[in-house]
Amino acid sequence: MEIDGVRVHGESGQPVLLLPGGAESCDGFFPGLVEGLVADPGCRVIVHDRPGTGTSSDDGALADAASHLSALIDRLDCGPVVVVGQSLGGAVAVLLARAHPDKVAGLVLLDPTPVDDPRTCAGLERTMGVLGTLSTVPVLRGAIPRVLRAAVVRAARRQELRPDCEAAFLRTADADTPMLARAVRGLTVLARDLQSADLPRLPAVVVTADRKQDSAMRRSHERFAAAFGGRVECWPGATHNVHLDHPDETLATVREMVAQVGSAP
């Protein structure tokens, strides 16, 4: 079913909202997840590009993402939803849960951007801003995408990804850098305003990449899990793109979350 550009896969069951990373389109971002959830346990999976990302023709700001998604859930009359967010999509999921906890049944955060860490967010926003600006300079407009694609191809060769996951990973080389820079604009301000005490207690799993225990990202993920009352998962060899290098574990974790919220009194 498609409603005003929003695709809902599945006829019934627990609604699951997918939030891709960066400014990527949701379609094809999570290989096998939509089909897997519709088949078992029988979910309604919402595939949507919020304003300012993916194929959306509408302008949008990160600061408005939570209110936009809350209105979307109301329009579809499908709340509360299980939210699955990767990277920046994970940060948006956190912001949605903080602002509209009644719309969220549970969270699966896949190596989320640390939106409670102003220093890390400032560095990310600054780097993306510089890349976005450089990408508009005529002499560099073609060079930056070539460098990015070469790096992605090299990374793909080092990993043994499932074919559909490798294809999804290679598509990230075509990222619209100026769009991504706009998508993270305001991230630092949001990080300064977010306090763990403001987050509701919700069923939550935070999947963190296989990195050092004392890294800023890992510490942020542990704070998220503690604040929501959930747990941290770390799978051996997992990278930031955990949904691509561990697709089966990702699907199993979301299924587990759906079962958990379905059994809640």
Secondary structure, DSSP 8 states (H G I E B T S, - for coil): -EETTEEEESSSSSEEEEE-STT--STTTSTTHHHHHHHTT--EEEE---TTSTT--S---GGGHHHHHHHHHHHHT--SEEEEEETHHHHHHHHHHHH-GGGEEEEEEES---TT-HHHHHHHHHHHHHHHHHTTSTTTTTHHHHHHHHHHHHHHHHS---HHHHHHHHHGGG--HHHHHHHTTTHHHHHHH--GGGS----EEEE--S--TTSHHHHHHHHHHHHHT-EEE--TT--S-HHHHSHHHHHHHHHHHHHHHHH--
